[in-house]
Amino acid sequence: MQPSAEEAKVFYRDVKERVAKYGRKPDELKVFQGITPFAADTAVKAEEIKNNLDALTDYGYALQRFKQIFKKLDIELDQLDQQLNLDQLKIMSEAEQSTTANKLLSAGLFRG
């Protein structure tokens, strides 16, 4: 995941150019920012892959990275799986204009 909108755009262009270089049409490749798809022969196997990766996740490090991006957001490890309130969403929106938080706020879709 890229830390800024500009870096995400550079990444996107790079991936699309590499696809073309290997003979595929760039429009055939979909780039999903901020998600990690898990593909396997069955949904059960995909879930197992996801769970194995989750077990390797260092949530302390993830929180540290999160706080580097959203410096003004006061959040702790035990709050990572909780819903954000409107004030927290606004802080996230101000910190990074490409975030889903900004899109939710601008579309009026958040009812915190």
GULUMSE-574845 format. One record per residue: residue in one letter; residue number from 1; x, y, z of N, C-alpha, C in turn. Coordinates in Angstrom, 3 decimals. Each point is the difference from the previous one (the first is absolute). Example, Ala and Ser with C-alpha at 12.3 -4.5 7.8 and 13.67 -1.06 7.14 Angstrom:
2
- res / n / n_xx / n_yy / n_zz / ca_xx / ca_yy / ca_zz / c_xx / c_yy / c_zz
- a / 1 / 13.190 / -5.690 / 7.800 / -0.890 / 1.190 / 0.000 / 0.900 / 1.200 / 0.000 .
- s / 2 / -0.350 / 1.050 / -0.720 / 0.820 / 1.190 / 0.060 / -0.770 / 1.090 / 0.730 .
This chain:
112
- res / n / n_xx / n_yy / n_zz / ca_xx / ca_yy / ca_zz / c_xx / c_yy / c_zz
- m / 1 / 0.847 / -1.165 / 0.000 / -0.847 / 1.165 / 0.000 / 0.902 / 1.240 / 0.000 .
- q / 2 / -0.288 / 0.926 / -0.857 / 0.814 / 1.200 / -0.126 / -0.461 / 1.049 / 1.014 .
- p / 3 / 0.959 / 0.733 / 0.579 / -0.332 / 0.949 / 1.052 / -0.612 / 1.320 / -0.465 .
- s / 4 / -0.047 / 0.248 / -1.288 / -0.593 / 1.257 / -0.470 / -0.710 / -0.236 / -1.333 .
- a / 5 / -0.892 / 0.925 / -0.336 / -0.735 / -0.110 / -1.263 / 0.957 / 0.045 / -1.183 .
- e / 6 / 1.006 / 0.853 / 0.066 / 0.956 / 0.113 / -1.102 / 0.772 / -1.309 / -0.192 .
- e / 7 / 0.441 / -0.605 / 1.095 / 0.725 / -1.271 / -0.106 / -0.922 / -1.114 / -0.516 .
- a / 8 / -1.264 / 0.048 / 0.358 / -0.956 / -0.986 / -0.513 / -0.165 / 0.152 / -1.503 .
- k / 9 / -0.023 / 1.229 / -0.496 / -0.115 / 0.241 / -1.440 / 1.228 / -0.516 / -0.737 .
- v / 10 / 1.182 / 0.225 / 0.572 / 1.246 / -0.492 / -0.605 / -0.021 / -1.527 / -0.046 .
- f / 11 / -0.415 / -0.625 / 1.089 / -0.094 / -1.457 / 0.058 / -0.964 / -0.516 / -1.067 .
- y / 12 / -1.157 / 0.621 / -0.105 / -1.029 / -0.401 / -0.959 / 0.537 / 0.056 / -1.428 .
- r / 13 / 0.632 / 1.127 / -0.351 / 0.559 / 0.146 / -1.353 / 1.074 / -1.050 / -0.267 .
- d / 14 / 0.857 / -0.246 / 0.999 / 1.077 / -0.976 / -0.152 / -0.560 / -1.394 / -0.262 .
- v / 15 / -0.996 / -0.401 / 0.769 / -0.588 / -1.334 / -0.176 / -0.651 / -0.131 / -1.379 .
- k / 16 / -0.730 / 1.019 / -0.410 / -0.661 / -0.033 / -1.309 / 1.031 / -0.065 / -1.133 .
- e / 17 / 1.108 / 0.723 / 0.127 / 1.059 / -0.037 / -1.021 / 0.661 / -1.371 / -0.058 .
- r / 18 / 0.232 / -0.617 / 1.168 / 0.623 / -1.322 / 0.018 / -0.910 / -1.052 / -0.622 .
- v / 19 / -1.294 / 0.109 / 0.230 / -0.955 / -0.936 / -0.598 / 0.090 / 0.080 / -1.518 .
- a / 20 / 0.024 / 1.221 / -0.527 / 0.090 / 0.194 / -1.453 / 1.308 / -0.571 / -0.538 .
- k / 21 / 1.069 / 0.178 / 0.743 / 1.308 / -0.500 / -0.430 / -0.008 / -1.524 / -0.150 .
- y / 22 / -0.829 / -0.670 / 0.781 / -0.082 / -1.459 / -0.068 / -1.132 / -0.497 / -0.886 .
- g / 23 / -0.552 / 0.912 / -0.818 / -0.943 / -0.414 / -1.020 / -1.466 / -0.014 / 0.382 .
- r / 24 / -0.325 / 0.494 / 1.181 / -1.416 / 0.060 / 0.384 / -0.534 / 1.409 / -0.196 .
- k / 25 / -1.298 / 0.101 / -0.135 / -0.626 / 1.306 / -0.105 / -0.114 / 0.609 / 1.396 .
- p / 26 / 0.500 / 1.209 / 0.206 / -0.052 / 0.615 / 1.333 / -1.401 / 0.050 / 0.595 .
- d / 27 / -1.030 / 0.160 / -0.830 / -1.368 / 0.075 / 0.513 / -0.493 / -1.344 / 0.543 .
- e / 28 / 0.697 / -1.085 / -0.337 / -0.389 / -1.312 / 0.512 / 0.438 / -0.216 / 1.444 .
- l / 29 / 0.927 / 0.816 / 0.466 / 0.495 / -0.117 / 1.366 / -0.701 / 1.014 / 0.890 .
- k / 30 / -0.574 / -0.474 / 1.082 / -0.649 / 0.885 / 0.963 / 0.915 / 0.152 / 1.209 .
- v / 31 / 0.236 / 1.225 / 0.407 / 0.836 / 0.284 / 1.160 / -0.919 / 0.397 / 1.149 .
- f / 32 / 0.033 / -0.776 / 1.066 / -0.823 / 0.262 / 1.183 / 0.888 / 0.594 / 1.079 .
- q / 33 / -0.188 / 1.251 / 0.289 / 0.797 / 0.663 / 1.044 / -0.584 / -0.335 / 1.368 .
- g / 34 / 0.848 / -0.420 / 0.891 / -0.419 / -0.187 / 1.377 / -0.714 / -1.298 / 0.314 .
- i / 35 / -0.006 / -0.954 / -0.929 / -0.580 / -1.306 / 0.314 / 1.007 / -1.084 / -0.359 .
- t / 36 / -0.167 / -1.136 / 0.611 / 0.828 / -1.152 / -0.314 / -0.928 / -1.157 / -0.339 .
- p / 37 / -0.141 / -0.326 / -1.284 / -0.869 / -1.124 / -0.361 / 0.702 / -1.334 / 0.286 .
- f / 38 / -0.781 / -0.987 / 0.374 / 0.527 / -1.345 / 0.240 / -0.706 / -0.942 / -0.962 .
- a / 39 / 0.762 / -0.613 / -0.887 / -0.563 / -0.888 / -1.016 / 0.506 / -1.427 / 0.225 .
- a / 40 / -0.908 / -0.934 / -0.101 / 0.345 / -1.421 / 0.140 / -1.073 / -0.807 / -0.720 .
- d / 41 / 0.181 / -1.308 / -0.019 / -0.967 / -0.874 / -0.669 / -1.382 / 0.036 / 0.658 .
- t / 42 / -0.021 / 0.232 / 1.309 / -1.279 / 0.064 / 0.716 / 0.017 / 1.184 / 0.957 .
- a / 43 / -1.187 / 0.390 / 0.432 / -0.105 / 1.088 / 0.979 / 0.649 / -0.402 / 1.326 .
- v / 44 / -0.113 / -1.264 / 0.359 / 0.597 / -0.484 / 1.250 / 1.524 / 0.145 / -0.055 .
- k / 45 / 0.609 / -0.363 / -1.128 / 1.457 / 0.128 / -0.143 / 0.419 / 1.464 / -0.006 .
- a / 46 / -0.784 / 0.858 / -0.636 / 0.307 / 1.437 / -0.014 / -0.060 / 0.564 / 1.419 .
- e / 47 / -0.987 / -0.426 / 0.758 / -0.127 / 0.441 / 1.399 / 1.192 / -0.489 / 0.823 .
- e / 48 / 0.460 / -1.205 / -0.258 / 1.166 / -0.543 / 0.706 / 1.251 / 0.828 / -0.310 .
- i / 49 / 0.172 / 0.370 / -1.253 / 1.143 / 0.845 / -0.390 / -0.078 / 1.331 / 0.723 .
- k / 50 / -1.183 / 0.607 / 0.023 / -0.193 / 1.278 / 0.687 / 0.330 / -0.138 / 1.486 .
- n / 51 / -0.503 / -1.049 / 0.630 / 0.245 / -0.196 / 1.427 / 1.479 / -0.213 / 0.298 .
- n / 52 / 0.697 / -0.722 / -0.869 / 1.442 / -0.193 / 0.177 / 0.747 / 1.321 / -0.095 .
- l / 53 / -0.394 / 0.844 / -0.950 / 0.628 / 1.312 / -0.118 / -0.328 / 0.877 / 1.204 .
- d / 54 / -1.247 / -0.037 / 0.440 / -0.395 / 0.770 / 1.184 / 0.829 / -0.373 / 1.214 .
- a / 55 / 0.309 / -1.290 / 0.134 / 0.785 / -0.469 / 1.147 / 1.414 / 0.577 / -0.011 .
- l / 56 / 0.483 / 0.402 / -1.167 / 1.340 / 0.574 / -0.121 / 0.019 / 1.517 / 0.161 .
- t / 57 / -1.175 / 0.611 / 0.076 / -0.097 / 1.459 / 0.053 / 0.492 / 0.529 / 1.334 .
- d / 58 / 0.876 / 0.982 / -0.067 / 0.502 / 0.688 / 1.189 / -0.857 / 1.257 / 0.184 .
- y / 59 / -1.001 / -0.100 / 0.862 / -0.946 / 1.106 / 0.152 / 0.634 / 1.214 / 0.672 .
- g / 60 / 1.033 / -0.209 / 0.782 / 0.737 / 1.138 / 0.568 / 0.645 / 0.826 / -1.097 .
- y / 61 / 0.611 / -0.683 / -0.967 / 0.605 / 0.694 / -1.135 / -1.077 / 0.662 / -0.859 .
- a / 62 / -1.116 / -0.711 / -0.210 / -1.092 / 0.567 / -0.790 / -0.520 / 1.280 / 0.643 .
- l / 63 / -0.137 / -0.002 / 1.317 / -0.452 / 1.199 / 0.705 / 1.021 / 1.130 / -0.144 .
- q / 64 / 1.269 / -0.333 / 0.085 / 1.061 / 1.000 / -0.172 / -0.088 / 0.646 / -1.384 .
- r / 65 / -0.164 / -0.803 / -1.051 / -0.137 / 0.532 / -1.373 / -1.256 / 0.852 / -0.126 .
- f / 66 / -1.083 / -0.467 / 0.597 / -1.260 / 0.728 / -0.019 / 0.181 / 1.384 / 0.625 .
- k / 67 / 0.692 / 0.034 / 1.127 / 0.225 / 1.272 / 0.703 / 0.954 / 0.919 / -0.771 .
- q / 68 / 0.892 / -0.563 / -0.797 / 0.881 / 0.836 / -0.827 / -0.798 / 0.742 / -1.055 .
- i / 69 / -1.014 / -0.641 / -0.526 / -0.827 / 0.614 / -1.034 / -1.002 / 0.971 / 0.619 .
- f / 70 / -0.641 / -0.430 / 1.069 / -1.052 / 0.799 / 0.632 / 0.492 / 0.507 / 1.352 .
- k / 71 / 0.947 / 0.924 / -0.050 / 0.699 / 0.480 / 1.197 / -0.929 / 0.563 / 1.082 .
- k / 72 / -1.071 / 0.655 / -0.382 / -0.883 / 0.643 / 0.981 / -1.052 / -0.946 / 0.559 .
- l / 73 / -0.069 / -1.207 / -0.519 / -1.024 / -0.948 / 0.434 / 0.502 / -0.780 / 1.207 .
- d / 74 / -0.667 / 0.168 / 1.117 / 0.378 / -0.689 / 1.231 / -0.724 / -1.340 / 0.055 .
- i / 75 / 0.715 / -1.060 / -0.291 / -0.601 / -1.336 / -0.026 / 1.021 / -0.999 / 0.537 .
- e / 76 / -0.497 / -1.008 / 0.684 / 0.869 / -1.014 / 0.586 / -0.320 / -1.372 / -0.582 .
- l / 77 / 0.860 / -0.954 / 0.270 / -0.085 / -1.331 / -0.578 / -1.378 / -0.641 / 0.202 .
- d / 78 / -0.566 / 0.121 / 1.183 / -1.279 / -0.645 / 0.277 / -1.176 / 0.673 / -0.704 .
- q / 79 / 0.244 / 1.134 / -0.664 / -1.054 / 0.719 / -0.704 / 0.009 / -0.259 / -1.508 .
- l / 80 / 0.971 / -0.747 / -0.506 / 0.138 / -0.180 / -1.441 / -1.189 / -0.698 / -0.653 .
- d / 81 / -0.700 / -0.831 / 0.728 / -1.134 / -0.702 / -0.590 / -1.339 / 0.648 / 0.327 .
- q / 82 / 0.038 / 1.217 / 0.519 / -1.231 / 0.717 / 0.328 / -0.342 / 1.023 / -1.082 .
- q / 83 / -1.277 / 0.327 / -0.097 / -0.442 / 0.994 / -0.967 / 0.513 / 1.381 / 0.405 .
- l / 84 / 0.415 / 0.780 / -0.999 / 0.451 / 1.364 / 0.259 / -1.202 / 0.918 / 0.182 .
- n / 85 / 0.194 / 1.039 / 0.813 / -1.063 / 0.994 / 0.125 / 0.236 / 1.106 / -1.032 .
- l / 86 / -0.936 / 0.921 / -0.093 / 0.066 / 1.053 / -1.016 / 1.252 / 0.867 / 0.158 .
- d / 87 / 0.371 / 0.351 / 1.225 / 1.199 / 0.814 / 0.215 / 1.254 / -0.729 / -0.482 .
- q / 88 / 0.101 / -1.294 / 0.282 / 1.155 / -0.781 / -0.447 / 0.034 / -0.066 / -1.522 .
- l / 89 / -1.154 / -0.174 / -0.605 / -0.090 / -0.063 / -1.459 / 0.450 / 1.318 / -0.628 .
- k / 90 / -0.371 / 1.114 / 0.603 / 0.418 / 1.314 / -0.495 / 1.511 / 0.169 / 0.097 .
- i / 91 / 0.586 / -0.445 / 1.095 / 1.456 / 0.075 / 0.166 / 0.689 / -0.811 / -1.089 .
- m / 92 / -0.511 / -1.201 / -0.270 / 0.586 / -0.842 / -1.046 / -0.127 / 0.670 / -1.360 .
- s / 93 / -1.138 / 0.611 / -0.254 / -0.239 / 0.678 / -1.271 / 0.975 / 1.155 / -0.198 .
- e / 94 / 0.265 / 0.743 / 1.041 / 0.916 / 1.138 / -0.082 / 1.444 / -0.456 / -0.196 .
- a / 95 / 0.348 / -1.158 / 0.532 / 1.373 / -0.491 / -0.071 / 0.349 / -0.544 / -1.378 .
- e / 96 / -0.936 / -0.641 / -0.644 / 0.283 / -0.662 / -1.280 / -1.221 / 0.116 / -0.896 .
- q / 97 / 0.096 / 0.835 / -1.000 / -1.144 / 0.302 / -0.855 / -0.476 / -1.170 / -0.849 .
- s / 98 / 0.790 / -1.047 / -0.126 / -0.407 / -1.125 / -0.841 / -0.714 / -1.097 / 0.783 .
- t / 99 / -0.223 / 0.211 / 1.278 / -0.558 / -1.070 / 0.816 / -1.489 / -0.196 / -0.212 .
- t / 100 / -0.445 / -1.166 / 0.369 / -1.425 / -0.295 / -0.015 / -0.732 / 0.950 / 0.933 .
- a / 101 / 0.651 / 0.401 / 1.089 / -0.626 / 0.944 / 0.935 / -0.429 / 1.261 / -0.730 .
- n / 102 / 0.857 / 0.521 / -0.843 / -0.331 / 1.212 / -0.744 / -1.177 / -0.242 / -0.933 .
- k / 103 / -0.017 / -1.144 / -0.646 / -1.089 / -0.316 / -0.921 / -1.325 / -0.160 / 0.741 .
- l / 104 / 0.025 / -0.635 / 1.160 / -1.221 / -0.152 / 0.789 / -0.549 / 1.346 / 0.441 .
- l / 105 / 0.903 / 0.860 / 0.467 / -0.432 / 1.318 / 0.463 / -0.560 / 0.837 / -1.136 .
- s / 106 / 0.704 / 0.033 / -1.131 / -0.430 / 0.841 / -1.110 / -1.299 / -0.501 / -0.630 .
- a / 107 / -0.241 / -1.305 / 0.089 / -1.222 / -0.552 / -0.572 / -1.157 / 0.034 / 0.988 .
- g / 108 / 0.299 / 0.398 / 1.244 / -1.038 / 0.045 / 1.022 / -0.481 / -1.383 / 0.406 .
- l / 109 / 0.868 / -1.017 / -0.140 / -0.394 / -1.369 / 0.283 / 0.259 / -0.437 / 1.438 .
- f / 110 / 0.698 / 0.837 / 0.769 / 0.323 / -0.385 / 1.373 / -1.015 / 0.630 / 0.935 .
- r / 111 / -0.570 / -0.812 / 0.859 / -0.991 / 0.472 / 0.947 / 0.472 / -0.303 / 1.423 .
- g / 112 / 1.249 / 0.428 / 0.332 / 0.575 / -0.310 / 1.316 / -0.593 / 0.801 / 1.046 .
